[in-house]
Each structure stands twice: as structure tokens, then as C-alpha cells.
Amino acid sequence: MSTIRSRSRRRRRGGFTLMEVLLVLVILVILGSFAVFAYSSAQKQSRVNAAKSQIGLFKTPLEMFQLNLSQYPTTSQGLEALRQPPSDLSSQADWQGPYLIEPVPNDPWGTPYQYTYPGTRNTDRYDLWSVGPDKQNGTDDDIGNWIQES
């Protein structure tokens, strides 16, 4: 009789109870949500870093333009002046470009970079910025070539 009881105990303990399975599923969902949160946070930061890098890459072509023409492109000429000579140049011969070979890229959120010369934040040179993830100009998430205020 004792062998029958031990066999039935072994059979009952052979599988998982519904509560054990549900507990494991809850733990997996919690761990998965942490992973998704960490991934989305890392993705947001990588886009910010990409925008900062792209803005930094415009510095050399803009400086070369300024060296050849003694001024940066005007706001109306924009960044396209780095690819094709603007029609309103006083001396077309001074333009030694193209200073930028590839088309002017959009920021990591798919919106065009903003450019003004003379700048409002950099009064001695140009302002170049991305409107950031909210795609609204003039908000706290704008990323530009100026020193961030604390």
C-alpha cells in the first residue's frame, strides 16, 4: 500500500500547478517590460547623440564656405548653399564648393535641420539646430550648436 501512495505522490508532483505557471508568466512580463523600457530609453539617447554628431559635422563645410566667401550662408540661402552656389552671391567665382557632397540630411526624427545666420544664440556666427523629438521649435528638447544653459 505504501508503494501505491508514493507512486500517486510522484504523479501529482510531476507537473506545475496553475499558480506556479501564472507566477512565472507574471515575472516574465515584468522582466520584459524592463527590457522594453531600457531599449526605448537607449534608442531616445542614441537619436539625441546622432543629432549632436550631425550638427557637429556641418561645422567644417560651413567654416570652408565662410573662409571662401567671408561670411556664412544667409538664412535664406540655408544649408543648400553648401551644395550649390546660391544665385544671390555677389561673386560666383568665390564659391569653391560643393562643400557638402551628400544631400542635406534630416534630423533623426525626420525633420529638416534649422539654420539661421546671424544666429540669435550665437550672435557672432550661425545657429544650427534640430527641433528634437517633439518636432516643436523653441522647446527644451531642441538640440543645437550652442552651449546648453543649466
ZISUL-V302799 format. One record per backbone hydrogen bond with DSSP energy under -1.0 kcal/mol. CO is the residue of the C=O (numbers start at 0). NH is the residue of the N-H. If there is no record, write none. Layout:
((CO;NH) (CO;NH))
//
This chain:
((0;4) (1;5) (2;6) (3;7) (4;8) (5;9) (6;10) (7;11) (8;12) (16;20) (17;21) (18;22) (19;23) (20;24) (21;25) (22;26) (23;27) (24;28) (25;29) (26;30) (27;31) (28;32) (29;33) (30;34) (31;35) (32;36) (33;37) (34;38) (35;39) (36;40) (37;41) (38;42) (39;43) (40;44) (41;45) (42;46) (43;47) (44;48) (45;49) (46;50) (47;51) (48;52) (49;53) (50;54) (51;55) (52;56) (55;58) (57;61) (58;62) (59;63) (60;64) (61;65) (62;66) (63;67) (64;68) (65;69) (73;77) (77;80) (78;81) (79;82) (79;83) (81;98) (81;99) (85;88) (90;93) (106;109) (110;106) (113;128) (115;126) (116;74) (121;124) (124;118) (126;115) (127;144) (128;113) (129;142) (131;134) (138;141) (142;129))
//
